[in-house]
Amino acid sequence: MLNAKKIMMFSSVHVWNDTRIFYKEAMMLADAGFEVEFYAIDNGMEVVTHPGLRVHLLPASTSRLVRPLRWRKLYKIAKKSDALYYHIHDPELLFLFPKLRKKKPGAILTYDMHENFPADIETKAWIPTFFRKTLQKWILRMEKRTMACCDHLIFAEESYLASYEHVSCTKTTVYNYPTYMEPIQKQPSDSHFTLIYVGSITEDRGVFEMLGLLRDLHAKHPDQYQLKLLGPMTKSLEIKVQEFIRQHQLGQFVQVYGRVPYPEIWQAYAESDLGLCLLHPIPNYLHSMATKLYEYMAASLSILASDFPDWEAFVEKHQSGTVSSPFDREKLLREVEKRAENPNVYAQEGRRGRLAYEQQYHWGIEAQKMRDTIYHVN
């Protein structure tokens, strides 16, 4: 007998305190009265306790060869569970659904798609270029077979829908909007104009464009600007980042925090003046709205983002900042200077962004969609 108030939510890739999975979805479902058993990767951080939510840690490993062992372990746990709902967050776990469907014919199987994985294959640095197209075709075939076992697909972006119209199950777009936060008390630095970026730190997410922007600002305006970088990065990239900082003597003006618990990023926002989102124009970014854009709006920050068509239309619609090519050094420099020199004028961009967030772009709106469509919470 399957327990209609129990959910097994699991990931073989994401750390346990992933913002979307833990702080938004798992906590929301626990608050809605479900017993949530959540399995995800241990990252060494102290586990947060929450009523109705139990976190089970999977050992971390840098080797991809370990992943099949995680799949096997998670399948064994799922097979023994009495949960009615099984909610996965990684495309590789789709392999488990055909078996689970046979073992648990009454179970409700949900795949929560954070990114368009087949499209993302085209730019995965660890996959040899000559092999990417072949692998992409194989993944599409795998998805077609395994998604036939899904009861629900959750898309983090509406743009994914066109690629999955052939899948005959319920499809719901649940945007990764920030949780609702009361307006924060701004505490900008008296001595520095502060730029901030929050999210995974990679080269194609513009880390060296941001560092280069700070370098250019200091060349013209010594000691007037600083940059905060919050988010995980690989050890190899961290070495390159620290070398850039050392080479350009930016050590006292760049703060690299690593992964920060979700509630704590709001203090960093309170101490900042301008939110950066200078991602490169690769396929998986061009048609996705970066979560950090909404967070900057929630924090009443003006935005400087990449000039992707969808992003440009969004920023212009709400008059919440401006856009530029991430590679246009002169324009990036100019846009930051304008805001630093006229803070009262450009603070209006932050206020307009905050208003749009309150009216349209917070997690409470999206959480209701998930509760209604998949979990049928009254």
NUTILUM-124107 format. One line per 2 residues: for each residue x, y, z of N, C-alpha, C. Coordinates in steps of 0.001 Angstrom, whole numbers, plus 500000, padded with zeros to 6 digits. Layout:
// residues N
X,Y,Z,X,Y,Z,X,Y,Z; ...
END
This chain:
// residues 378
500846,498807,500000,500000,500000,500000,500883,501245,500000; 500708,502095,498995,501530,503294,498882,500946,504423,499728
501828,505153,500364,501444,506228,501276,501225,507511,500479; 499987,507990,500405,499636,509157,499594,500185,510463,500152
500746,510432,501349,501315,511646,501941,502839,511568,502039; 503423,510677,501242,504884,510501,501314,505507,510704,499934
506633,511436,499922,507359,511739,498691,508804,511311,498854; 509322,510584,497866,510763,510355,497786,511291,511279,496700
512089,512246,497112,512699,513204,496182,514195,512922,496164; 514772,512768,494962,516176,512372,494958,516960,512934,493777
518270,513113,494056,519211,513609,493057,520542,512895,493231; 521148,512515,492112,522481,511895,492140,523563,512889,491768
523180,514148,491543,524116,515179,491086,524126,516389,492013; 522953,516845,492429,522849,518084,493189,523191,517868,494661
523784,518896,495266,524052,518850,496703,522734,519029,497452; 522740,518616,498705,521490,518573,499467,520852,519953,499623
521667,521018,499715,521089,522349,499942,520961,523146,498654; 520799,522465,497534,520480,523135,496274,519252,524027,496495
519355,525259,496054,518314,526242,496379,516947,525835,495862; 516863,525473,494584,515555,525126,494016,514991,523883,494692
515796,522843,494840,515276,521562,495310,514949,521608,496803; 515921,522033,497609,515730,521958,499060,514907,523121,499617
515384,524343,499375,514765,525498,500024,513400,525851,499427; 513172,525476,498163,511889,525825,497559,510952,524608,497510
511331,523579,496778,510395,522480,496550,510216,521585,497772; 511322,521050,498305,511192,520095,499415,510555,520750,500644
511005,521940,500993,510408,522627,502145,508938,522947,501909; 508599,523379,500708,507213,523713,500388,506314,522486,500536
506777,521346,500051,505960,520132,500125,505840,519634,501564; 506902,519773,502328,506817,519409,503743,505825,520320,504464
505862,521598,504146,504923,522545,504756,503482,522257,504354; 503318,521610,503185,501974,521270,502705,501439,519993,503336
502219,519383,504232,501738,518216,504959,502285,516886,504498; 503233,516892,503561,503828,515650,503092,505022,515257,503960
505282,513966,503981,506514,513428,504558,507509,513319,503408; 508543,514132,503428,509486,514193,502306,510800,513538,502701
511150,512455,501978,512447,511801,502139,513330,512272,500982; 514355,513055,501305,515154,513722,500289,516588,513175,500290
517001,512643,499135,518339,512076,498966,519134,512950,498002; 520325,513403,498446,521163,514255,497605,522602,514196,498110
523488,514920,497444,524918,514792,497680,525376,515588,498904; 526228,514966,499681,526849,515606,500840,527907,516610,500365
527839,517840,500864,528870,518825,500513,529625,519333,501733; 529461,518630,502850,530189,518991,504053,529543,520070,504887
528465,520684,504394,527799,521736,505157,526783,521121,506111; 526575,521778,507246,525656,521264,508245,524231,521243,507699
523572,520106,507859,522230,519930,507317,521221,520765,508102; 520363,521452,507378,519296,522245,507976,518112,521333,508277
517573,521426,509473,516397,520622,509818,515122,521404,509521; 514082,520661,509141,512799,521279,508806,511711,520244,509063
510611,520620,509734,509547,519657,510047,509019,518963,508796; 508902,517643,508857,508353,516871,507749,509349,516551,506652
510603,516994,506796,511608,516817,505749,512841,516132,506336; 513195,514978,505763,514400,514269,506208,515402,514218,505064
516630,514659,505353,517698,514684,504356,518587,513458,504539; 518810,512726,503456,519706,511573,503450,520874,511900,502522
522093,511876,503052,523264,512314,502301,523913,511158,501546; 524242,511422,500286,524995,510478,499464,526443,510941,499424
527410,510028,499512,528818,510439,499530,529197,511208,498268; 529957,512291,498458,530430,513073,497318,531592,512350,496644
531762,512620,495355,532896,512067,494613,533131,512916,493384; 534387,513110,493022,534714,513875,491821,534721,512999,490579
534615,511687,490746,534658,510762,489608,533251,510471,489098; 533050,510624,487807,531757,510290,487203,531509,508784,487187
532561,508007,487376,532413,506550,487383,531619,506070,488592; 531528,506918,489614,530785,506556,490835,529276,506688,490623
528882,507473,489654,527457,507795,489498,526575,506545,489355; 526952,505547,488533,526089,504362,488433,525864,503672,489775
526837,503751,490679,526655,503159,492010,525578,503925,492782; 525541,505234,492596,524478,506029,493236,523120,505647,492667
523047,505487,491335,521770,505125,490710,521254,503823,491303; 522163,502853,491427,521772,501547,491954,521262,501671,493387
521986,502461,494193,521577,502642,495587,520214,503317,495668; 520009,504355,494872,518739,505075,494908,517597,504190,494422
517855,503353,493425,516803,502454,492943,516394,501466,494033; 517377,500911,494748,517065,499966,495820,516218,500626,496906
516575,501875,497234,515808,502604,498255,514389,502873,497763; 514275,503319,496514,512955,503622,495950,512088,502366,495871
512707,501252,495520,511960,500003,495385,511348,499579,496723; 512049,499862,497813,511552,499464,499137,510623,500506,499752
510650,501735,499244,509859,502807,499830,508365,502567,499629; 507577,503091,500576,506114,503020,500428,505539,504347,499932
506401,505236,499459,505938,506545,498980,505074,506391,497734; 504079,507256,497611,503282,507297,496387,504006,508087,495303
504785,509119,495708,505399,510039,494757,506915,509845,494700; 507461,509841,493456,508907,509745,493231,509300,510891,492306
510140,511785,492818,510402,513067,492174,511915,513185,491960; 512369,513095,490700,513802,513141,490398,514179,514481,489776
515492,514791,489855,515983,516090,489390,517130,515980,488392; 517457,514784,487935,518593,514613,487026,518202,513710,485863
518612,514064,484640,518249,513225,483490,518766,511802,483602; 519912,511609,484257,520470,510266,484368,519585,509341,485198
518765,509898,486081,517884,509070,486917,516643,508607,486168; 516424,509132,484968,515317,508618,484147,515468,507125,483871
516703,506642,483899,516931,505206,483691,516187,504359,484724; 515914,504919,485895,515263,504145,486960,513761,504028,486758
513182,504928,485996,511716,504975,485909,511071,503743,485257; 511622,503195,484167,510985,501983,483627,510913,500847,484642
511982,500673,485422,511966,499624,486446,510980,499955,487561; 510973,501214,487984,510046,501608,489042,508604,501467,488602
508345,501768,487338,506981,501646,486820,506501,500203,486912; 507388,499245,486634,507013,497832,486720,506838,497396,488171
507736,497864,489046,507685,497460,490445,506550,498141,491199; 506225,499375,490796,505224,500162,491509,504229,500753,490514
503337,499946,489994,502427,500428,488944,501532,501582,489367; 501294,501760,490654,500432,502857,491103,501174,504111,491497
502515,504081,491444,503305,505229,491878,503195,506386,490880; 503427,507597,491361,503394,508799,490520,504826,509281,490330
505285,509262,489073,506684,509518,488743,506828,510887,488079; 507686,511719,488643,507865,513091,488162,509334,513355,487855
509596,513918,486686,510941,514365,486326,510955,515883,486306; 511789,516463,487137,511917,517919,487296,513139,518361,486479
512903,518979,485326,513963,519293,484372,514491,520705,484623; 515710,520796,485143,516305,522085,485463,516916,522759,484237
517310,521964,483257,517903,522507,482040,517585,521584,480880; 517675,522122,479677,517457,521323,478477,518738,520541,478213
518826,519341,478772,520078,518591,478781,520611,518283,477382; 519783,517818,476437,520321,517574,475093,520955,518817,474469
520332,519981,474665,520911,521222,474131,522208,521563,474845; 522260,521269,476131,523429,521602,476934,524647,520766,476548
524413,519584,475993,525510,518705,475583,526458,519408,474615; 525917,520295,473778,526718,520955,472745,527851,521786,473322
527757,522156,474603,528776,523035,475183,529430,522435,476435; 529243,521139,476689,529883,520510,477838,531374,520330,477551
532220,521044,478316,533657,521041,478045,534283,519660,478246; 533724,518839,479143,534326,517541,479443,533983,516476,478400
533092,516801,477444,532740,515859,476379,533495,516241,475111; 534266,515329,474519,535002,515653,473290,534078,516192,472207
534505,517230,471519,533662,517904,470531,533123,516944,469473; 533976,516041,468989,533570,515132,467914,532479,514159,468353
532326,513988,469675,531390,512989,470204,530050,513601,470612; 529954,514934,470637,528783,515582,471217,527502,515316,470427
527534,515409,469116,526332,515185,468310,525823,513756,468462; 526741,512796,468452,526352,511387,468618,525713,511173,469986
526352,511731,471014,525812,511584,472363,524458,512271,472486; 524312,513422,471862,523043,514149,471913,521912,513302,471318
522158,512651,470185,521143,511798,469561,520788,510628,470463; 521801,510058,471102,521548,508921,471988,520702,509356,473181
521001,510528,473741,520240,511033,474887,518784,511284,474502; 518559,511832,473317,517190,512072,472865,516409,510762,472757
517059,509724,472276,516381,508409,472201,516110,507868,473600; 517088,508025,474489,516917,507557,475862,515759,508288,476529
515698,509611,476352,514613,510382,476961,513255,509927,476443; 513170,509709,475138,511882,509311,474556,511378,508015,475176
512312,507071,475404,511918,505782,475971,511554,505911,477444; 512387,506584,478212,512169,506629,479660,511056,507589,480064
510899,508679,479314,509844,509631,479666,508451,509070,479423; 508374,508005,478673,507080,507344,478484,506544,506807,479808
507431,506670,480789,507018,506172,482102,506641,507296,483068; 506849,508547,482659,506582,509675,483544,505096,509995,483617
504656,510388,484785,503317,510949,484941,503338,512461,484768; 504465,513072,485170,504572,514528,485102,505986,514935,484673
506056,515971,483874,507311,516657,483595,507191,518076,484133; 508227,518518,484833,508301,519899,485294,509422,520580,484528
509120,521694,483878,510122,522461,483148,510458,523720,483939; 511751,523999,484069,512159,525243,484717,512007,526441,483791
511859,526170,482481,511688,527232,481491,510631,526806,480472; 509801,527726,480052,508767,527426,479060,509374,527032,477718
510584,527513,477424,511221,527220,476143,511500,525729,475961; 511553,524957,477062,511810,523522,476939,510636,522787,476295
509445,523343,476408,508228,522648,475995,508272,522219,474541; 508790,523069,473652,508809,522756,472226,509580,521476,471928
510578,521161,472754,511399,519963,472531,510732,518694,473057; 509631,518845,473839,509038,517674,474489,507533,517572,474257
507067,518128,473160,505642,518026,472846,505219,516581,472580; 506173,515742,472188,505863,514348,471873,505615,513504,473118
505980,513994,474295,505824,513218,475528,504390,513365,476029; 503715,512237,476208,502287,512274,476551,502086,512124,478056
502416,513187,478782,502119,513233,480202,501859,514692,480559; 501483,514933,481799,501256,516306,482234,502564,517082,482222
502542,518262,481629,503747,519100,481568,503431,520454,482196; 504261,520847,483139,504035,522078,483889,505327,522882,483951
505255,524149,483633,506414,525027,483780,506381,525643,485170; 507436,525398,485926,507570,525943,487273,508863,526753,487288
508723,528044,487135,509904,528906,487055,510643,528939,488386; 511949,529138,488278,512792,529111,489475,512865,530497,490123
511710,531066,490395,511675,532390,491016,512172,532306,492465; 512689,533407,492999,513127,533403,494401,511955,533216,495348
512249,532668,496520,511233,532638,497564,510878,534079,497926; 509672,534265,498443,509265,535639,498762,510078,536145,499942
510690,537292,499757,511479,537938,500798,510950,539352,501008; 510852,539741,502259,510515,541136,502539,511649,542029,502027
511351,543286,501708,512413,544176,501228,513585,544216,502214; 514798,544127,501674,515970,544138,502539,516420,545572,502806
517023,545761,503955,517570,547066,504315,518925,547224,503647; 519019,548101,502681,520248,548269,501922,521359,548828,502813
522561,548249,502647,523729,548667,503410,524933,548828,502486; 524797,549632,501437,525902,549763,500489,527140,550373,501141
528293,550034,500585,529555,550535,501116,529686,552029,500867; 530218,552741,501862,530468,554173,501693,531671,554430,500792
532581,553456,500742,533842,553684,500037,533941,553005,498683; 533090,552015,498425,533172,551288,497164,531785,551121,496539
531735,551176,495230,530545,550771,494483,530700,549266,494260; 529722,548472,494717,529885,547019,494786,529085,546304,493707
529782,545507,492902,529181,544629,491908,529054,543240,492524; 527993,542528,492176,527796,541196,492745,527322,540227,491669
527772,538978,491811,527256,537869,491001,527004,536703,491953; 525838,536069,491822,525487,534903,492627,525065,533773,491699
525695,532623,491851,525360,531471,491014,526601,530638,490766; 526444,529557,490016,527603,528728,489662,528616,529587,488909
529863,529447,489277,530925,530260,488681,531697,529410,487679; 531575,529780,486404,532263,529079,485321,532749,530111,484312
533581,529660,483390,534054,530578,482361,532917,531014,481453; 532024,530079,481072,530947,530479,480162,529832,531246,480872
529900,531346,482194,528999,532237,482931,529652,533588,483213; 530785,533828,482548,531350,535169,482514,532266,535558,483642
532893,534601,484330,533716,534983,485468,534881,535879,485063; 535501,535607,483910,536640,536437,483523,536200,537758,482896
534992,537812,482366,534447,539098,481920,534182,540001,483129; 533675,539399,484219,533426,540189,485429,534730,540668,486057
535695,539769,486118,536994,540159,486669,537671,541200,485774; 537540,541028,484459,538108,542000,483539,537446,543358,483662
536137,543349,483915,535416,544609,484127,535952,545320,485367; 536164,544572,486449,536712,545190,487655,538125,545723,487403
538915,544968,486670,540259,545440,486318,540188,546762,485555; 539297,546858,484564,539169,548087,483768,538679,549252,484625
537754,548977,485537,537259,550025,486422,538383,550566,487308; 539211,549675,487820,540306,550111,488689,541384,550866,487911
541535,550538,486646,542515,551264,485840,542122,552733,485703; 540806,553006,485646,540324,554384,485522,540009,555031,486867
539549,554207,487812,539084,554747,489101,539661,553897,490232; 540917,554054,490543,541541,553205,491569,540785,553218,492894
540592,552022,493441,540044,551835,494790,538579,552230,494945; 537842,552395,493845,536449,552845,493971,535422,551724,493785
535855,550571,493313,534916,549487,492999,535375,548186,493653; 534381,547314,493936,534697,545969,494404,533689,544981,493813
534057,543700,493839,533251,542642,493232,533086,541508,494230; 531831,541056,494398,531538,539884,495223,531117,538736,494301
531734,537575,494461,531392,536376,493698,530937,535305,494677; 529659,534907,494588,529101,533902,495491,528626,532714,494671
529223,531550,494919,528791,530361,494215,529921,529372,494068; 529575,528116,493779,530602,527077,493654,531386,527204,492355
532658,526790,492413,533460,526665,491206,534433,525507,491389; 534918,524997,490281,535851,523878,490352,537199,524346,490893
537962,523407,491424,539291,523736,491950,540187,524299,490853; 540123,523692,489661,540982,524148,488569,540648,525576,488159
539356,525906,488134,538974,527275,487787,539364,528238,488902; 539228,527817,490147,539586,528687,491264,541059,529091,491194
541911,528166,490779,543335,528479,490626,543524,529567,489577; 542807,529455,488453,542916,530459,487386,542361,531809,487831
541264,531780,488563,540662,533016,489060,541607,533722,490028; 542177,532961,490957,543080,533565,491932,544348,534100,491258
544802,533446,490205,545961,533939,489467,545642,535256,488774; 544432,535368,488195,544011,536623,487566,543966,537744,488609
543394,537452,489752,543289,538448,490819,544683,538896,491265; 545586,537930,491437,546950,538264,491869,547678,539075,490801
547549,538639,489545,548268,539301,488454,547861,540761,488310; 546580,541050,488547,546081,542409,488354,545914,543164,489668
546452,542589,490747,546470,543245,492054,545065,543674,492502; 544149,542717,492409,542750,542984,492773,542350,542316,494087
543331,541774,494798,543032,540949,495966,542116,541597,496985; 542327,542886,497277,541503,543518,498300,540156,544006,497777
539926,543813,496453,538694,544311,495848,537784,543204,495310; 538223,541954,495398,537402,540820,494957,537189,539890,496141
535940,539605,496455,535607,538660,497524,534991,537418,496901; 535669,536267,497051,535196,534995,496507,534696,534163,497676
533388,533909,497727,532765,533285,498888,532583,531781,498762; 532554,531233,497556,532150,529848,497403,530645,529709,497570
530187,528473,497766,528743,528248,497963,528312,528814,499307; 527228,529561,499290,526709,530221,500494,525280,529736,500728
524894,529395,501957,523504,529009,502225,522535,530075,501716; 521437,529616,501148,520499,530518,500484,520094,531712,501337
519747,531538,502609,519324,532717,503382,520423,533773,503516; 521681,533353,503446,522791,534288,503685,523127,535162,502473
522671,534778,501290,523020,535602,500128,522344,536968,500202; 521241,537051,500955,520517,538323,501006,521305,539389,501762
522144,538971,502694,523017,539945,503347,524023,540505,502344; 524547,539633,501474,525478,540103,500447,524781,541047,499479
523529,540752,499135,522772,541661,498270,522582,543030,498944; 522332,543012,500250,522098,544266,500971,523322,545168,500916
524498,544571,500751,525749,545328,500744,526213,545659,499329; 525362,545446,498327,525769,545592,496932,524954,546666,496218
525466,547076,495052,524842,548156,494286,524334,547723,492913; 524974,546725,492295,524645,546351,490916,524817,544855,490735
523791,544174,490200,523838,542738,489952,524317,542425,488547; 525312,541551,488431,525878,541167,487144,525372,539795,486708
525129,539663,485409,524739,538372,484831,525270,538341,483397; 526573,538121,483247,527257,538270,481960,527574,536907,481353
526528,536105,481173,526708,534772,480606,527042,534850,479126; 527778,533845,478643,528119,533772,477233,526912,533299,476415
526835,533667,475148,525669,533302,474320,525751,531876,473788; 525670,530883,474678,525650,529486,474267,524204,528995,474276
523909,527910,473543,522510,527507,473339,521682,527363,474607; 522249,526784,475656,521441,526519,476843,521154,527766,477672
521833,528874,477384,521577,530117,478093,520690,531074,477307; 520764,530987,475981,520106,531986,475139,518600,532060,475356
517968,530929,475650,516508,530906,475773,516057,530525,477187; 516920,530760,478170,516566,530516,479561,516724,531807,480349
515804,532042,481260,515896,533221,482120,516691,532854,483368; 517819,533503,483568,518673,533210,484714,517962,533559,486020
518001,532643,486979,517355,532872,488270,517866,534129,488946; 519149,534401,488772,519735,535553,489466,519107,536871,489037
518539,536955,487826,517863,538189,487419,516711,538493,488373; 515947,537460,488717,514822,537645,489631,515313,537967,491048
516409,537330,491449,516943,537604,492784,517427,539044,492891; 518080,539534,491841,518529,540926,491873,517329,541869,491996
516244,541528,491292,515041,542343,491389,514471,542293,492807; 514455,541100,493398,513945,540959,494760,514767,541781,495740
516075,541905,495453,516978,542650,496329,517059,544128,495976; 516207,544574,495059,516166,545988,494634,517486,546444,494020
518150,545526,493295,519408,545855,492634,519168,546174,491165; 519836,547178,490670,519892,547399,489231,520655,546233,488593
520319,545920,487328,520857,544743,486649,521719,545154,485463; 522854,544475,485296,523651,544553,484074,523800,543132,483558
523113,542817,482457,523014,541444,481980,523455,541330,480517; 523658,540115,480078,524003,539846,478678,522852,540249,477772
523197,540639,476551,522192,541171,475627,521495,540090,474812; 521086,538992,475471,520273,537991,474803,518902,538606,474515
518273,538284,473398,516991,538926,473059,515941,538825,474162; 515774,537635,474753,514759,537470,475801,515105,538288,477035
516373,538339,477381,516799,539095,478554,516649,540595,478313; 517017,541017,477124,516894,542439,476809,515439,542887,476884
514528,542062,476324,513103,542401,476370,512604,542438,477810; 513063,541514,478630,512644,541433,480030,513114,542656,480808
514393,542999,480677,514948,544138,481407,514308,545443,480944; 514094,545552,479636,513457,546765,479112,512003,546872,479567
511310,545750,479586,509899,545757,480014,509760,546337,481416; 510652,545943,482301,510532,546375,483694,511438,547562,484021
512220,548007,483015,513133,549144,483231,513950,548945,484513; 514520,547743,484606,515219,547348,485833,516732,547289,485666
517256,547833,484568,518691,547816,484348,519015,547989,482888; 520079,547337,482459,520476,547430,481054,521185,546154,480643
521457,546023,479335,522127,544832,478812,523307,545252,477946; 524205,544294,477744,525376,544521,476907,525928,543175,476483
526646,543147,475381,527450,541971,475087,528434,541776,476228; 528587,540544,476721,529553,540333,477804,530994,540592,477360
531204,540716,476034,532551,540908,475505,532833,542362,475106; 531846,543233,475288,532011,544646,474938,532540,545405,476159
533845,545441,476305,534470,546000,477501,534110,547470,477691; 534094,548215,476608,533828,549649,476724,532404,549923,477198
531437,549185,476645,530056,549419,477069,529836,548978,478510; 530382,547843,478890,530245,547386,480272,530801,548434,481232
531975,548935,480909,532600,549955,481748,531719,551195,481851; 531196,551612,480716,530376,552825,480662,529096,552673,481487
528446,551509,481377,527180,551315,482092,527389,551263,483600; 528487,550667,484045,528763,550653,485482,529080,552065,485977
529896,552779,485228,530264,554142,485620,529038,555036,485760; 528107,554929,484817,526905,555770,484865,526139,555548,486158
526039,554277,486568,525260,553979,487771,526012,554369,489047; 527309,554232,489022,528096,554628,490191,528086,556146,490379
528070,556870,489281,528128,558336,489352,526763,558970,489617; 525687,558196,489380,524329,558736,489580,523483,557727,490375
523904,557389,491576,523236,556302,492309,521765,556558,492576; 521378,557787,492854,519968,558064,493140,519097,557871,491908
519636,558217,490737,518894,558041,489489,518684,556566,489206; 519764,555776,489319,519667,554376,488938,519094,553486,490035
518930,554031,491233,518227,553282,492275,516783,553019,491872; 516249,553845,490987,514886,553629,490495,514765,552306,489746
515842,551888,489073,515811,550590,488385,515596,549475,489397; 516287,549560,490520,516111,548565,491568,514705,548577,492139
514155,549758,492323,512787,549844,492865,511767,549277,491888; 511947,549555,490596,511009,549003,489603,511125,547482,489538
512353,546971,489626,512542,545525,489641,511874,544886,490839; 512008,545518,492000,511395,544990,493211,509875,544928,493079
509272,545950,492513,507824,545964,492331,507376,544828,491412; 508117,544600,490321,507769,543515,489408,507902,542163,490104
508945,542011,490906,509130,540776,491676,507936,540521,492593; 507512,541527,493320,506406,541361,494257,505117,540972,493545
504922,541487,492348,503667,541271,491636,503654,540000,490797; 504836,539574,490294,504834,538506,489286,505865,537403,489471
506968,537637,490175,508123,536759,490028,508646,536152,491324; 507775,535760,492244,508268,535100,493449,507763,533661,493514
508431,532860,494332,508215,531423,494360,506802,531032,494782; 506154,531837,495581,504805,531486,496017,503866,531212,494858
504023,531962,493774,503187,531763,492577,503471,530408,491953; 504742,530053,491837,505135,528795,491197,504842,527596,492079
505030,527762,493386,504745,526664,494311,503301,526222,494208; 502395,527161,494041,500981,526826,493930,500718,525982,492698
501422,526271,491593,501264,525462,490380,501656,524011,490644; 502781,523823,491329,503241,522457,491610,502271,521731,492538
501810,522433,493567,500867,521800,494500,499573,521396,493791; 499071,522260,492929,497801,521998,492276,497904,520897,491231
498954,520946,490421,499047,520067,489247,499507,518658,489578; 500494,518555,490481,501131,517253,490722,500691,516646,492046
500635,517465,493091,500407,516933,494427,498992,517165,494944; 498195,517911,494194,496767,518066,494464,496472,518441,495921
497206,519455,496377,496993,519939,497739,495834,520919,497720; 494888,520731,498587,493726,521614,498654,494099,522939,499323
END
